[in-house]
Amino acid sequence: MWFTLFTLQRKKEGEEKDKKTDETYMSEGMAIGICLGTAISIALDQDNIAVGMSIGMMFGMAIGMSIEK
């Protein structure tokens, strides 16, 4: 949770500095997060894989937004 808040704060500061560098790896992070969340859900033998997918997607999106292209 703290990482997501830190990322949003960093993105807000970045928007104020320069509006033309808005390219991040958000979509790539989301895709990797969905895959890893699904893999972890299957490895832990959970009945509801969608929970793992959504948590993985959120973490992947947060990490992808913090990395600029």
C-alpha positions in Angstrom: 0.0 0.0 0.0 2.8 2.4 0.9 4.5 1.7 -2.4 1.4 2.6 -4.3 1.0 5.9 -2.4 4.7 6.7 -3.0 4.3 6.0 -6.7 1.2 8.2 -7.0 3.0 11.1 -5.1 6.1 10.7 -7.4 3.9 10.7 -10.5 2.1 13.9 -9.3 5.5 15.6 -8.8 6.6 14.4 -12.2 3.5 15.9 -13.9 4.3 19.3 -12.3 7.9 19.3 -13.6 7.5 18.1 -17.2 4.2 17.1 -18.9 5.8 15.7 -22.1 7.6 12.8 -20.4 4.4 10.8 -19.5 5.6 7.5 -20.8 5.9 4.7 -18.3 5.9 0.9 -18.3 2.4 0.8 -16.7 0.9 -1.6 -19.3 3.9 -3.9 -19.3 3.9 -4.0 -15.5 0.2 -4.8 -15.4 0.7 -7.7 -17.9 3.7 -9.2 -15.9 1.8 -8.7 -12.6 -1.2 -10.6 -14.0 1.0 -13.5 -15.0 2.9 -13.6 -11.7 -0.3 -13.2 -9.7 -1.9 -16.1 -11.5 1.2 -18.3 -11.1 1.4 -17.6 -7.4 -2.3 -18.3 -7.0 -1.9 -21.6 -8.8 1.2 -22.5 -6.8 -0.6 -21.8 -3.5 -3.6 -23.9 -4.7 -6.2 -21.2 -4.2 -9.7 -21.7 -5.4 -10.2 -18.1 -6.5 -7.4 -17.2 -9.1 -9.0 -13.8 -9.8 -7.8 -12.5 -6.4 -4.2 -13.3 -7.2 -4.6 -11.8 -10.7 -6.0 -8.5 -9.4 -3.4 -8.2 -6.6 -0.6 -9.0 -9.1 -2.0 -6.5 -11.5 -2.0 -3.7 -8.9 1.5 -4.3 -7.8 2.7 -4.6 -11.4 1.0 -1.4 -12.3 2.5 0.5 -9.3 6.0 -0.7 -10.2 5.5 0.0 -13.9 4.4 3.5 -13.2 7.5 4.2 -11.2 9.8 3.4 -14.1 10.0 5.9 -16.9 10.9 4.9 -20.5 
